[in-house]
Amino acid sequence: MERKTVPKQTLGRLPMYLNFLRTQPQGENDCISAPVIARELGIGEVQVRKDLHYASGDGRPRVGYQTAQLIAQLEELLGAKHPQKAVLVGTGKLGKALLNYDGFLTFGVDIAAGFNDRPIANAGQKPIYPLDRFASYCKENDIRIGIITVPGDAAQSICDRMVEVGITAIWSFSPVKVPDGVFLLQENLALSLARVKTFAR
């Protein structure tokens, strides 16, 4: 089934399934059931079956899914074997940490370059360019994913520039607004930490 037919909410959960399955035994005879996945991830069993149907069809009764095969099918659906390039704007400490993190590649995303409004040293093997090269780089490399790690007062203008060059999916660490047709994942680190705090008893 083509990726474009998969609901966005399902696409948002598929990487979570893939991440969990990679921690499970993956031998030729190793299988995993929807109830087990649902229990471990805290998702309803019916929802798990619906989501995995897009990658693998229905599992076998009383057996479930062959784990290694399901992993391969999810990787294919998510494009994990064919990474899509992304760009990051704002190469302070957080931005550099993201540029240096190789784990994104396992889910099919390659942060290819960073951009900053002031001269700054490159982060590891990833180039960091001045912001005035942003538009040309994105167009030359057909960039569709953007990451915003600039301070809050500059975030909306960077977001607007991303939309102008054709970026259709944005991961932002500061509040921004996007037009219809652009996917936004708003990251709030303080809120995430507050949620963790509620379990520290």
N, C-alpha and C positions, 0 to 999 in steps of 0.2 A: 504494500500500500504506500502511496506517495506521501511524503511528509506533509504536503500542503493540505491533506485531508484530515490531519490530526488536530483536534481542538487545542487551543493555546494552553488551557489549564492542564491538559494531559501532557503536553510537551514540557511544561514546567515541572512535572513530577517525574518524568522518565529519567533524568540524571540521578535523582535520588534512588530509584530502583537500581540503576546501573552501579552506583557507588556501593550499595548494600550487597548486591550479588557478587561483586568482585572480592568480597571478604569471605565468601562461602566456598566450600569444596567444589572443584570443577572437573572432577574425573568423568570418564565416559558414562558411568552409571549413576552419577550424582544428580539428583533431582531436588526441586524445591516447590512447595505448594503455595497457592495464593493465600491460604490462611496463615501460613508461617510468615510470609512477606508482610501481610497486613498487620499481624501482631507485632512484629519487630519494628515496623515503621509507624505504627499508630494510625493506619489508614483503614477505612472500611474494606472488607473483603470484596464486596461487589465492585467497589471503585477500582481496586487492584486488578480484578479480572478485566474490567472494561479498558483500563489503561494498557495493560499488557497485550490485549487483543490486537492493538494497532501494530505491535512489533512481531507478535508470535502466533496470532490466532488463539484458539482456546487450548488450555493445558489438558493433559490426559487425565481422565477420571481416576481419582485415588492415587495418582502419581504426581501430577503437576507438570512442571516444566523442566526439561533437561537444562541444567544450570549453564553450562558452557555455551550451549546453543542459544539460550535466551540472551546471554551477555553479548554474543556476536550479533544477534538480531537488533538489540538495543543500540549497539555501537554503530551499526549500519544505518539505522533510522535517524540517529543523532548526528551522523557524519563524523564520528570520532576518529575514523581512519583517514579522513580528508579534512584537516583543520582549516577553519575559516579565520582569516586575519582580522584582528581588532586593533584599535588604536586607543591610547590612553592620554588624557590631557591633565597635567598637574603632577609633576615628578618630584614632589616632596618625599617625606619618609614613607607615607602610605603608598604613593604612586610607584616609587622604586621597589618597594616590597612586592607589589603586584607584578611589576615587570620581571622581577627575578624569580617568580614562582612558576615552576615547570608543570605543576599539577593541572593547569587549565588544558594542556594539550591532551590529557587523557579523556577529555570530554569534547574534543574537537574545536578548541579555540586557541589561537596563537596570537598573543599580544605582540604584534610585530614591531611596534615603535611607540615611543613616548614623545610628548610635546610639552614645551614649557615656554612661558613668555620671557624668561631670562636665561642667559647662558648657564649651562649646568653640565657637569660631567655625566657621561653615559653610565647606565646602570648595567653592570655586567656585560653580557654579550648583546644587549638590546640597545639600538641607537636612540638618542634623544635629540629631537630637532627643534629649532625655534618655531614658535607658533605661526609665523608668517608662511611656513611651508605646509601647514596643515591641509589646506584645501587641495593643493596640487597633489600631495601624497595620497590623500584619500581617493581622488579621482583616478590617479594612475594605478592604484592597487585595488580598485573596486571595493573599498571598505564599506561594510554594512553594520559593524558593531563598534560602538564607542563607549569608553569608560571615563567618567568624570571624577577626579579626585582633587579638584581645586577648592579653595575656600568658598564658603557659601555666597559671598557677595559677587563672585565671578562666575558662579556655576550656570546661571541662566543664559548668560551671553555665550558661554561655551556650548551649551546645549543647543542654542539657536544655530550656531555655526555648524554643529554636527548635522542637524536637520537639513540645513542649506546644501550640504555636500552630498546628501543622499543616504546618510546613515539612518537605518530603520529600527535599530534596537540599541537602547542605552542603559547602562548600569551606572547609576549616579550615587555618590556618597554625600551629596548635598541636595536640598529640595529644589526641584525643577519642574517645569510643566512642558508637556510635549503635545503636538497636534495629533488629531486622529490619524491612525495609520502608522504611528511610531510606538513601538513597545518600550515601556519604561519599567525598570526594576529599581525601586528607590531603597537604598541601603541606609539604615539608621543604626549606627554602632552603639549609641547610647541606649536605644530601646532594646537592642539585642542583649546588652550587658544587664539591663534592668530585668529582663526575663530570666537570665541566668541567676541573678541575685535571689529571685523568689524561691529557688531550690536550695539556697545555702542556709540550712537551718541547723 
